[in-house]
Amino acid sequence: MLTDELDLMKENQVSDIPEKKPFYYSKWWLVVWSLFIWPIGLIMLWGYFANMHKTEMPRTRLIKDNLEDL
């Protein structure tokens, strides 16, 4: 009975076809990411927060600057 189970295990072997790696494991993607994509994201975040500061209401700025007056 034990030998039958071992024979069944041999039949269930997976073929040795190499699986294709995802593109984000490649060296070219690392170069693209490190040189272009994340710096652009940082610049976009910087612009977003700068724009948020510009669009604050004047009263909000006064309250932030003079918290002791409250």
C-alpha positions in Angstrom: 0.0 0.0 0.0 2.8 2.4 0.8 4.5 1.7 -2.6 1.2 2.5 -4.3 1.0 5.9 -2.6 4.6 6.6 -3.7 3.8 5.7 -7.3 0.9 8.1 -7.2 3.1 10.9 -6.0 5.5 10.3 -8.9 2.7 10.7 -11.4 1.7 14.0 -10.0 5.0 15.7 -10.8 4.8 19.1 -12.3 6.5 19.7 -15.6 9.7 21.6 -15.6 8.4 24.5 -17.7 10.0 27.7 -16.3 7.5 30.2 -15.1 7.7 33.7 -16.6 8.8 36.3 -14.1 6.7 39.4 -13.6 8.0 42.5 -15.3 8.7 44.2 -11.9 11.4 41.7 -11.1 13.5 42.7 -14.0 16.5 45.0 -13.9 15.1 47.4 -16.5 12.1 48.0 -14.3 14.3 48.8 -11.3 16.2 51.3 -13.4 13.0 52.9 -14.7 11.5 53.0 -11.2 14.5 54.5 -9.5 15.3 57.1 -12.1 11.8 58.2 -13.3 8.7 57.1 -11.6 9.3 57.7 -7.8 10.9 61.1 -8.3 7.9 62.2 -10.4 5.6 61.0 -7.6 7.5 63.0 -5.1 7.3 66.1 -7.2 3.6 65.6 -7.7 3.1 65.3 -3.9 5.2 68.4 -3.3 3.0 70.3 -5.8 -0.2 69.0 -4.2 0.8 70.1 -0.7 2.0 73.5 -2.0 -1.3 74.0 -3.8 -3.2 73.1 -0.6 -1.3 75.8 1.2 -2.1 78.4 -1.5 -5.8 77.6 -1.5 -6.3 78.0 2.3 -8.7 80.6 3.4 -7.0 83.8 4.8 -8.8 83.3 8.2 -7.4 79.8 8.4 -3.9 81.2 8.0 -4.5 83.8 10.6 -5.6 81.2 13.1 -2.6 79.0 12.4 -0.2 81.9 12.8 -1.7 83.4 15.9 -2.8 80.5 18.1 -2.1 82.5 21.3 -4.9 84.9 20.5 -7.5 82.2 20.8 
